[in-house]
């Protein structure tokens, strides 16, 4: 087609909410976090285990979230890339259940390409993926907590396995949680649905654990949900 851009052309930059600049960053040390998970699908409750492996060394990082449930199998999402003064700069994100799909961050070409053959998305400085975004949020909170009082918001350009969008989180008040790990104070961030079928995302960060994510809850438009709560923290 005559109006098809050449393969090397970068997609148009994203529109929508302005992205939150990084003024300070304090990423947590490497750790392996185990979670207990409770979910509900069509009124049926199920239980699963999840693990977040986080490792940084020598200016690079790897992060992997794995969920396994009896009879349902396992799913893993992984992010890898570089670490800078402004936090995480992913180079690859993958999502694997029965098969794997991946996103590749091509900063030199200002684009993000997808193995699923969906259209390329624009790359912008500070772009995250669906694993790194939660560690980047925690690093921003830890780096300058006073910049994010209750009622403020944080917007990050977030890449999935097939597309990208701007995710905006509202900072809520600190809460006291009773988790399998124990009682702990945590700061809650919420991402409200913007479109009819969007998910509601809630995530809690514990200042006493270097703002690691200790709980997350994802609620679908039909009421189905997954609630993931910290069970143990292991450090290398």
C-alpha positions in Angstrom: 0.0 0.0 0.0 1.3 3.5 -0.8 0.6 4.9 2.6 2.4 2.1 4.5 5.4 3.6 6.3 8.8 1.9 5.7 9.9 -0.6 8.2 12.5 1.7 9.7 10.1 4.5 10.4 9.4 5.2 14.1 5.7 5.3 15.2 4.2 8.5 16.3 4.9 9.5 20.0 2.2 8.5 22.5 -0.6 10.9 23.4 -2.6 11.2 26.6 -1.4 11.7 30.2 1.9 13.4 30.6 4.6 11.1 32.0 6.0 11.7 35.5 9.7 12.6 35.4 12.1 10.8 37.6 13.7 13.2 40.1 15.3 10.5 42.4 15.6 6.7 42.3 16.4 4.2 45.0 15.9 0.7 43.7 15.8 -2.2 46.3 18.6 -4.7 46.5 18.2 -8.1 44.8 15.5 -10.3 46.4 13.2 -13.1 45.8 9.6 -12.6 47.0 7.1 -15.4 47.5 3.3 -14.6 47.4 0.1 -16.4 48.2 -2.6 -15.7 45.7 -6.4 -15.9 45.8 -8.5 -15.5 42.7 -12.1 -15.6 41.6 -13.3 -16.5 38.1 -17.1 -16.6 37.4 -17.8 -17.0 41.1 -15.3 -19.8 41.6 -12.4 -19.3 44.0 -9.0 -20.6 43.4 -5.6 -20.4 45.1 -2.1 -20.2 43.6 1.5 -19.4 44.4 3.6 -16.6 42.8 7.2 -15.5 42.9 8.9 -12.3 42.0 12.6 -12.7 41.3 14.5 -9.4 41.2 18.2 -9.1 40.5 20.4 -6.2 39.6 24.2 -6.1 39.2 26.8 -4.4 37.1 24.3 -1.9 35.6 21.8 -4.4 34.4 18.8 -6.1 35.8 16.5 -9.1 35.5 13.0 -9.5 36.9 10.6 -12.4 36.6 7.1 -12.9 37.9 5.9 -16.5 37.9 2.5 -17.8 38.9 1.6 -21.5 39.3 -1.8 -23.0 40.2 -2.9 -26.6 40.5 -4.7 -27.7 37.3 -4.3 -24.2 35.7 -0.6 -24.5 34.9 1.9 -21.7 35.1 2.6 -18.3 33.6 5.7 -16.2 33.7 6.4 -12.6 32.7 10.0 -11.5 32.5 11.8 -8.2 32.0 15.5 -7.5 31.4 17.5 -4.4 30.6 19.8 -1.7 32.0 19.8 0.3 35.3 20.6 4.1 35.2 20.2 7.0 37.6 16.6 7.3 36.3 15.8 3.7 37.1 15.0 0.8 34.8 15.4 0.8 31.0 14.0 -2.4 29.7 15.3 -4.0 26.5 13.1 -7.1 26.4 9.8 -8.1 28.0 8.2 -11.6 27.6 4.9 -13.2 28.6 4.8 -17.0 28.5 2.1 -19.5 29.3 1.6 -22.2 26.6 3.7 -20.1 24.2 5.8 -17.0 24.5 5.2 -13.5 23.1 7.7 -10.7 23.6 8.3 -7.0 23.2 11.7 -5.6 22.1 12.7 -2.0 23.1 14.6 -0.5 20.2 15.7 2.8 21.7 18.1 3.5 18.7 15.1 3.3 16.4 12.6 5.0 18.8 10.2 2.1 18.6 9.0 -1.1 20.4 8.4 -4.1 18.3 6.3 -7.2 19.1 6.8 -10.9 18.3 3.0 -11.2 18.0 3.2 -9.2 14.8 1.1 -6.4 16.1 2.0 -2.8 15.0 5.1 -1.3 16.5 4.7 1.2 19.4 6.8 4.3 20.0 9.7 4.1 22.4 10.0 7.0 24.7 12.6 7.7 27.5 11.4 6.1 30.7 9.2 3.4 29.0 8.5 0.4 31.2 6.9 -3.0 30.8 4.3 -4.9 32.9 7.0 -6.3 35.2 9.5 -3.4 35.5 6.8 -0.8 36.0 6.1 -2.1 39.5 9.8 -2.0 40.5 10.2 1.4 38.8 7.2 2.8 40.8 8.8 1.5 44.1 12.1 3.0 43.2 10.5 6.4 42.5 8.7 6.3 45.8 11.8 5.3 47.8 14.0 7.9 46.0 11.8 10.8 47.0 8.8 9.9 49.2 7.9 13.6 49.9 7.3 14.2 46.2 4.3 11.7 46.2 1.9 12.7 49.0 -1.6 11.1 49.1 -3.6 12.4 46.2 -0.7 12.8 43.8 -0.3 10.7 40.7 2.4 8.9 38.8 2.2 8.2 35.0 4.5 5.8 33.3 4.4 4.6 29.6 3.9 0.8 30.0 4.5 -1.9 27.4 2.6 -5.2 27.2 3.3 -8.2 25.0 1.2 -6.7 22.1 0.8 -3.0 22.7 1.6 0.0 25.0 -0.3 2.6 27.0 0.2 5.2 29.6 -0.6 3.9 33.1 -1.5 6.5 35.7 -1.5 5.5 39.4 -3.0 7.6 42.2 -1.1 7.6 45.5 -3.4 6.7 48.4 -2.9 6.8 52.2 -0.7 4.4 54.0 -2.5 1.3 55.4 -1.7 -1.4 57.9 -1.9 -4.8 56.2 -2.2 -8.3 57.7 -0.4 -10.5 55.2 0.9 -14.1 55.3 4.3 -12.5 55.8 3.0 -10.6 58.9 1.6 -7.2 59.8 3.2 -4.4 57.9 2.5 -0.7 56.9 2.2 -0.2 53.2 1.5 2.7 50.8 -1.3 1.9 48.3 -1.3 3.0 44.7 -4.4 2.6 42.5 -4.9 2.6 38.7 -8.5 3.2 37.9 -10.1 1.8 34.7 -10.2 4.4 31.9 -12.2 2.4 29.4 -15.1 0.0 29.7 -13.1 -3.2 29.9 -10.0 -1.9 31.6 -8.7 -3.6 34.8 -8.5 -1.9 38.2 -5.0 -2.3 39.6 -4.0 -1.8 43.2 -0.5 -2.3 44.6 0.9 -1.8 48.0 4.6 -0.9 48.8 6.2 -1.4 52.2 8.7 1.4 53.2 10.2 -0.9 55.8 11.2 -3.3 52.9 12.7 -0.7 50.6 9.3 -0.1 48.9 9.1 -3.7 47.6 5.6 -4.6 46.4 4.0 -6.6 49.2 0.5 -6.9 47.8 -1.3 -6.4 44.5 -4.9 -6.8 43.4 -6.2 -6.8 39.9 -10.0 -6.6 39.4 -11.6 -7.2 36.0 -14.6 -5.2 34.8 -16.9 -8.2 35.5 -15.8 -8.5 39.2 -13.3 -11.3 38.7 -10.1 -10.6 40.7 -6.6 -11.8 41.6 -5.2 -10.8 45.1 -1.5 -11.5 45.6 -0.1 -11.2 49.1 3.5 -11.4 50.3 4.4 -14.6 52.1 8.3 -14.5 52.4 11.3 -12.4 51.3 14.7 -14.1 50.6 17.8 -12.1 49.8 20.9 -13.6 48.2 
